[in-house]
Amino acid sequence: MENLSMIAAIGINYELGYQNQLLCHLPIDLKHFKEITSGHAVIMGDRTWESLPKRPLPNRRNIVVTLDDVEFPDCETVHSIEDAMDLVKDEDEAFVMGGATMYRLFMPFARKLYITRIMSDFTADVFFPTIKDDEWSLVDDVYVRKDEKNMYNLFFQILIRK
């Protein structure tokens, strides 16, 4: 699917989160996420939806994938990744934004990855799929030094499927 991208912030060992929370609070990464995804569809699993402080994400088409027989307020609810991909087939770009199961299931269909690599290792119970060098090309790599608001050095990276 040419328009499917994934966006994630990960630690150096592909850590994604711990106990349904992000690894850390990085205002610069939250701003980056908002800039990239605003005006687009975002696809998430139901646990990611539950972790959002303000639901749904504003200025985005929110799509929640769940196996449960529930609806999510002000969101489109689907029960398979195929249904989610069908909903976004006419979008110019759609983003899978978590969690770990969604990343694993959508990885074979993604054409672009927007990765924030946080230069630290974290305690985690969920991980991003391994990004294999023979499958992905790094096309953008911007270093951001830690500061008083962002406690870790990081890289904003864009990778495209080879």
VMD Tcl script that draws the C-alpha trace (Angstrom):
set ca {
  {0.00 0.00 0.00}
  {1.79 3.10 -1.27}
  {0.26 5.58 1.16}
  {0.75 3.68 4.43}
  {3.32 5.07 6.85}
  {4.19 4.28 10.44}
  {5.21 6.79 13.10}
  {6.82 5.85 16.42}
  {9.23 7.00 19.11}
  {11.56 4.18 20.14}
  {14.54 3.63 22.40}
  {17.87 2.31 21.16}
  {16.67 -1.29 21.64}
  {13.36 -0.72 19.81}
  {11.49 -0.10 23.07}
  {8.03 1.44 22.57}
  {6.43 1.68 25.98}
  {5.84 0.28 29.40}
  {2.50 -0.46 31.07}
  {0.55 1.24 28.25}
  {2.56 4.47 28.56}
  {5.11 6.15 26.33}
  {8.77 5.69 27.25}
  {9.13 9.31 28.29}
  {7.67 12.78 27.79}
  {9.46 14.67 25.00}
  {7.60 17.84 23.99}
  {9.70 18.16 20.83}
  {8.61 14.68 19.71}
  {4.93 15.36 20.48}
  {5.18 18.53 18.36}
  {6.88 16.55 15.57}
  {4.14 13.89 15.72}
  {1.40 16.53 15.52}
  {3.03 18.32 12.57}
  {3.44 15.12 10.57}
  {0.05 13.52 11.26}
  {-2.27 16.57 11.30}
  {-4.76 16.47 8.47}
  {-4.21 12.73 7.92}
  {-5.74 9.46 9.04}
  {-4.18 7.80 12.07}
  {-4.68 4.10 12.72}
  {-4.28 2.71 16.22}
  {-5.12 -0.30 18.32}
  {-7.65 -0.05 21.11}
  {-4.99 0.02 23.87}
  {-3.29 2.98 22.19}
  {-6.69 4.70 22.04}
  {-7.13 4.07 25.77}
  {-3.72 5.64 26.50}
  {-4.55 8.94 24.79}
  {-5.09 11.81 27.22}
  {-7.49 13.67 24.92}
  {-9.55 11.56 22.60}
  {-9.81 11.58 19.65}
  {-6.70 13.27 18.28}
  {-7.81 16.61 16.81}
  {-7.50 17.45 13.11}
  {-7.03 13.78 12.20}
  {-9.22 10.97 11.02}
  {-9.03 8.53 13.95}
  {-9.37 4.84 13.12}
  {-9.30 2.26 15.91}
  {-8.69 -1.44 15.23}
  {-10.21 -3.76 17.82}
  {-11.31 -7.35 18.12}
  {-13.94 -6.36 20.66}
  {-17.55 -5.54 19.87}
  {-17.27 -1.89 20.92}
  {-17.38 1.53 19.30}
  {-15.03 4.40 20.05}
  {-16.51 7.91 20.31}
  {-15.82 10.16 17.31}
  {-13.69 7.46 15.67}
  {-14.10 4.92 12.94}
  {-13.96 1.42 14.41}
  {-12.77 -1.59 12.40}
  {-12.07 -5.20 13.28}
  {-9.17 -6.06 10.96}
  {-6.12 -4.45 9.43}
  {-7.63 -5.11 6.01}
  {-10.69 -3.03 6.93}
  {-8.42 -0.23 8.20}
  {-6.39 -0.26 4.98}
  {-9.59 -0.20 2.94}
  {-10.74 2.92 4.82}
  {-7.53 4.80 3.98}
  {-6.93 3.55 0.45}
  {-7.80 6.97 -1.05}
  {-5.85 9.04 1.50}
  {-2.62 10.70 0.34}
  {-0.89 9.35 3.47}
  {-2.16 7.44 6.49}
  {-0.22 6.69 9.68}
  {-0.12 3.66 11.92}
  {0.61 5.14 15.35}
  {0.62 2.12 17.65}
  {0.74 0.00 19.54}
  {3.17 -2.84 19.19}
  {0.66 -5.31 17.71}
  {-0.50 -2.77 15.11}
  {3.11 -2.03 14.12}
  {3.86 -5.74 13.74}
  {0.72 -6.43 11.69}
  {1.03 -3.37 9.42}
  {4.84 -3.52 8.94}
  {4.66 -5.64 5.75}
  {2.38 -3.01 4.15}
  {4.18 0.16 5.25}
  {6.15 2.14 2.69}
  {7.57 4.83 4.98}
  {8.66 4.99 8.62}
  {8.87 8.18 10.68}
  {11.00 7.14 13.63}
  {12.08 9.18 16.61}
  {15.12 7.35 17.95}
  {15.59 8.26 21.57}
  {19.22 7.75 22.47}
  {18.70 5.81 25.66}
  {17.60 2.36 26.72}
  {14.38 1.98 28.66}
  {12.46 -0.57 30.68}
  {9.76 -1.71 28.26}
  {7.13 -4.37 27.81}
  {6.34 -3.58 24.16}
  {8.75 -3.17 21.25}
  {8.75 -1.87 17.69}
  {9.52 -4.46 14.99}
  {13.18 -4.63 14.00}
  {13.98 -2.32 11.09}
  {16.07 -4.42 8.71}
  {18.77 -2.60 6.74}
  {18.15 -4.77 3.68}
  {14.48 -3.65 3.57}
  {14.69 0.05 4.48}
  {16.71 3.07 3.32}
  {17.37 5.99 5.65}
  {16.49 9.15 3.70}
  {16.42 11.76 6.48}
  {18.27 11.84 9.81}
  {18.07 14.96 11.99}
  {19.89 15.07 15.34}
  {18.26 16.94 18.22}
  {20.27 17.64 21.38}
  {18.61 17.27 24.77}
  {17.61 20.47 26.54}
  {15.72 21.65 29.63}
  {12.38 20.39 28.25}
  {13.59 17.23 26.45}
  {15.76 15.01 28.62}
  {17.23 12.78 25.88}
  {19.20 13.27 22.69}
  {17.26 11.94 19.72}
  {17.15 11.59 15.96}
  {14.14 12.27 13.76}
  {14.50 9.70 10.98}
  {12.58 8.91 7.82}
  {13.04 5.54 6.16}
  {11.52 4.29 2.94}
  {11.06 0.71 1.85}
  {13.66 -0.44 -0.69}
}
mol new
graphics top color blue
foreach p $ca { graphics top sphere $p radius 0.5 }
foreach p [lrange $ca 0 end-1] q [lrange $ca 1 end] { graphics top cylinder $p $q radius 0.2 }
display resetview
